[in-house]
């Protein structure tokens, strides 16, 4: 059984703690096609992935299928462990979440896969260049033609 109460295992300074915000972000993707795949290129503690799973289940997808339709990556081992715990607690299933070096994530050439949806709240570290690299590589290397890229954008150019 899925529980939206388990959105956060612990807090983090750049985590999305607001379920309503996470749901708004995933509402920019198709939540009715259960064969679509979704990647979060900086999954942190799994908030966006949990919101995606929630929306799929809400539309009739099985919990297992919804959980297996998502993939998360992050460069922090702690974030990956938190995301796995959060999603496993909420769904009862282990998600596909991996830890990768940030340079591999920024370059976007770590997977030989394309996704229907690419979500992210990428790191900014005080500069927009890192965020721009995440965005550019998501569009050019990770999303299928006709797919969706939904990023949280900084409020500066």
N, C-alpha and C positions, 0 to 999 in steps of 0.2 A: 504494500500500500504506500502511496506517495504522500508525503507530508511537506507542505510548504513552510512549516515551522522550523525546519532544519536548514535554513538557508545559510546560516553562518556557524561554523565550528569555532572560530575565534575571530577577533577583529584585526583589521590591518589598515594602515593609513590610506591606502589607495584601493580599498575594496569597495564594492557596491553593496552597501548594507540595506538598501531600500528595495524591497521586493517590487514595489510599484514601478520604479525606474527600470529594473531588470525586465519586467514584463513588457513595458513600453518598447524597450529595445528589441526584444524578440518578436513583438507584434509587427515589426517591419519585415518579417519573413513569413513564408507560407507555413502555417501551423496545421494544415489539413492534409498535406501530402506526406504520408508516413514512410515513403521510400526515400525522402530527401535526407541528406547528411549535413550535419552542422559541425563546424570547427570553431573553437574559441582559441585565438592565437596568443592569448595571455589570460588563461583561465583563472588565475589567482585561486580563490577558494571555491570556485564552481558556481558562483551566483548566476551568471548568464546561462550556463548549461542547465542548472536546475530550473530556471524560468522557462527555457525551451522545452525541457521534459514536461513541466507542468502544463504548458499550453498544448502540447501534443496529446497528453492524457485527457485533458479537458475536452479535446475534440474527438476522443474515442480510440486513440492509440493505446495499445497495451503498455504497461509500465516497462516490461522487458524490452520491447521493440523501441520504445522512446529512449530508454537508457542506452541501447546499443546503436542508436542513430547519431549519437554525439561523440565528439572527440575533443579533448582539451590538451593544450601544451602550456608549459610555463618554464621559466628558467630558474625558478626557486624550488628546490626540493621540498621545503616546508609547505609552500603553496600547493604543490602537487599532492602531497600527503593529505593536506586539509581537504582539498577538492574531492579526492577519492573517498575519504571518510564521510564528508557531507552528502555526496550523491549515494553512496552505499547505504547510509542511514535512512535517507529519504525514500529510496526506491527498493532496497533489498538486493540490488545488482551492482556488480563492479563496473565502473565506467572505464573507457579507454582514455587514460590521461597519462601523459609522459613528460619527463623533464628533459629539456634541451638547452644547450648553451645559447645565450641571447644572440650571439652572432649568427648562429644557424637559423634562429627564428626571424631575425631581421632580414636575412638574405632570402628567406622563403623557399630555399631549394632543399629542404630537409625531407620532403614527402614527394612521392610519385603519385599523389592523389589530388583530385579536385573535389570540391565540396559545393553543395547547393547553396549553403549559407556560411559566411565567414563573419564571426562576431569578435569584437575586442574592445577592451579598455586598455590600450597600449600604454607603456611607460612614456613619460615625457622627460623626466630628469632635467627639467628646466630649459629644454630646447625642443623645438618642434621637429628637428631633423629625424630623431629616432621615431617619432610618431609617423612622420611622412614615409619613412622606409617601411614600417609595418603596413601602412595603407597601400603603398604602391605595389609591394610584393604580394599582398593579399589579392589585389585585383589581377595582377599579371600572372601569378603562378598558382594560386590556391582555389579560386572560385571558377565554377563551370560557366560557360556561356549562358547568359540569362539568369545567373545566380544573383544572390544578394550579398553585399558587404555592408555591415552595420557596425560603425565604430562610434565610441564616445569621443567627441572632438574637444580639444582645448578651446577656451573662449578667446584665444589670440590667434592671429594668422600664422 
